[in-house]
Amino acid sequence: MKDLGVNGVYFTPIFSAPSNHKYDTVDYMTIDAGFGDDESFRRLVSKLHDNGIKVMLDAVFNHCGVGFAPFQDVLKNQEKSKYKDWFHIRKFPIEVDETLPSLPQSPDENPYTYDRYAFERQMPKLKTENPEVRKYLLEVAKYWIEKCDIDGWRLDVANEIEHDFWRDFRRTVRAIKPDVFILGEIWHDSLPWLMGDQFDSVMNYQFQNAAVDLALNRICATQFRHTMTRLLMSYPSPVNQTLFNLIGSHDTERILTKLGGDVSRLQMLLALEFTSVGTPCIYYGDEVGMEGPFDPGCRRCMVWDEIETNSKRKEMLEFHKNLIHLRRNTPALYSSQIEFLEPSDNVQDELLVFRRQEDVSVIVGEVSPVAKHETKNAGSVLVAINSSSDKTVALDLTDKAFKCPRGTKLRIIFASESNNSSQQGGNARRLTRSKSIIIPTGGIHAADLNISTRIELGPSQFVILLEEYFASFASITTSEGTTMGTVNQAPKIVD
């Protein structure tokens, strides 16, 4: 994982449970024997920390498994059980009736004796408003932070638990570890949970849905731009920056399977994910191109033995390494700034173009009237993706919509292997990542035949360019003579 370049690991449930997915917990205080034991997990966390990798566990607090001791006590003692108020019981006697259909035939015809998660009889829903249940679950959250020094909790089915519980949860875990990360699983608009008193972030399924739809040609680039603009306008910038972006997960068939095995579409998706606002996440095995249908096929064991012997898996792994390296070493890509740009009408439904810029901090306070202007090297990233699966399009850098400042130097830092650039004289040649394109200070003119300003992108191809330009800054100096902040003046647009 260190060689891959990741700096965090999210484990789906690892506590004792009978299923392969482990979302039917029977003991929240014990590591499932199929994975090891508590001590082996503690050593794993310590080793990951030594290598700069943080650890997040999955908290399944909305429901449990039927083997959970309190539920077993209710099955045994019925109304006399001291745990009868831990669950949403409709009537006694309760039973786990395997002969009943998963879904009731109608709202008025519900033969079930207890509420379940997703109508699954093996997962009784916990009554988290019960003070005893709440105390128990908060003890679980504290236990694994204190025992193994984990760094975060991912909260399963978080929208089905009351907000007040999550406020208590945040206060509890932050009292132990002030920087513990809290991630909620919510599939819809999540602003009520992201007001600073509950979660730090949520699983960004809205990004996943839009990105995968784009790759499957269900929507065009224009529709994707509109969807993402609405999403990004729904949250404050600090929230957007931490949204948990994913394209593959344990809840769906493997992404490469969903794409029909089309590696070029997957690489296009990955380029989009790693250059978008938010925190990119890789589902284990996707980095080597694993395939598989929906559960249990999407959860099969990692193909460790095939990585070195299978050339296609090695190539996919290298692609991921390069993207991660690019992301971690390009400040504009982990900022909160993004601007979607609309190319000319004839390609706007195929060509997705956006700019990422570094965040600029401005400190406001009591300063002396001493201020000076200076010129510094500034940079941003221009990303262009051809979302079409059957059409070649051209990225014309003279298009005013792209707002390239005069004097900008555009350097290709990552691209599809077979991209071509075309000079205005008509000669096409393969792009290399070291290739630079200069926007002249006087603007681009048709006579500048020695300047390559046109990039042809074949189906599913992309190019990522670093824009380097000199911009005017205002440095504000305090009475003590120290610089407090800088303000970047907006670049001028090419005529």
Protein Blocks (a to p, Z undefined) as FASTA:
>chain_A
ZZnopabdcdddfbdcfbfnopacfbfkbccfklocfklmmmmmmmmmmnopacdddddf
kbccfklmklmmmmmnmmmpcklmmpccfbdcddddfkbcfbdfbfklcfbfbdcehhia
klccddfkbmklmmmmmmmmmmmmmmnopabdcdehkllpcfklmmmmmmmmmmmmmmbc
cddddfbdfklmmnopmcfbdcdfklmmmmmmmmnopacfklmmmmmmmmmmmpcfklmm
moccdfbdfkbccfklmnnopaklmmmmmmmmmmmgcjddddehjlnopacdddfklmcc
cdfklmmmmmklmmmmmmmmmmmmmmmmmmklmccbdcdddddfklmmmmccdddddddd
dddddddfbdcddddddddddddddfbfkbccdddfkbmklopaehiacddfbdcfkbcc
ddfkopacdddfkbccdddfkbpafklmmbccbdcddehiacdddddddddddddddfko
pafbdcdddddddZZ
